[in-house]
């Protein structure tokens, strides 16, 4: 499954992670990591399917806490490296 990695830089605060999760609720999220820093900033790395990437990026940019969103396309082979769950059909083709 082709996916895109969105690196989101945020102003960390009360409820930031909840707002991030609520914003991504209608998208297929393959992986999400959230890291805070002592400077009241946070970084979230969100892996979404390539078909959801553009819409998810636009929705994330509208969040008041978001400073920047950087997309990085990833090929199907990199899902193994990123520990992104994926399923394959027994013939080796991706499932529809």
N, C-alpha and C positions, 0 to 999 in steps of 0.2 A: 504494500500500500504506500503510495507516494504521500509524503507529508512535508509540512513546512514548520520550521522552528521559529517561534516568535520570542525574541528577547525583549522583555518589558522592564523598563526602569521606572520605579514608582517612588513617591513620597510616602514613607511608611507611617501608618497611623491606625487608630482604632477602626476596625472594620474593613481595612483595605483588602485583605485576602478574601473576605466574604463578598465584597463588591466585585472583585476580579472573578470569583467563581460564578456569581450570579450573571455576570456579563457573558460568560462563556457557556452558560447553561444549554443553549440551543445548538451548540456546535459539537462535533465529534472531537473530543480532547483525548489524545493518545497518552500524553504524559504532561505533568505539571510539577515544577519545582519552584519553591519560594524561599528566598534567602534574604534576611535582614542584615543591615550593617549598623554600627554604632552611630553613624551620621544621620539617622532617621531616614535612610533610603532603603529600598528593597529592590531585588531583582527577581523577576519571575521568568522562567523559561517554559513556554507552552508549545507542545507539539500538537498540531491539528492536521487534519487531512488537507491535502492541497486544494480540494474543492471548497473548503471552509476558510481557507487562509485569508483571503482578501477581506471578506466580510468580518471575520474575527478581528483582524487588524484595525479596521475602521471603527468597530465598536470599542475596542480597547483604547484607541486614541481619544475617544470622547469622555473617558473616565476622568474625573477631576484630579485624581491622585497620579495619573500617568504623566511622566516626563518625556519618555521616548519609547517607540516600538520599532524594533529592527527585525525584519524577516530574513530568514536564511533557508532557502529551499534545500531539501535533502532528498537524496535518491533512496529507492527502496532498500538498497544494501546497507545504508547507514542506520537503518532502524535497529539492526542487531547491535551496533556499537552504542547507540543511545539507550538501550534497554527499553525500546518502545515496543509494546506488545503488538503482534500482528499475527494473522492466521493465513495459512496457505492451503489451497485446495490440494488433495492428494496427488494430483498430476503436476504440482509445482506452480501452477498458475494462481495468482491472487484470487481470493474469493470475491464474488460480485458484491 
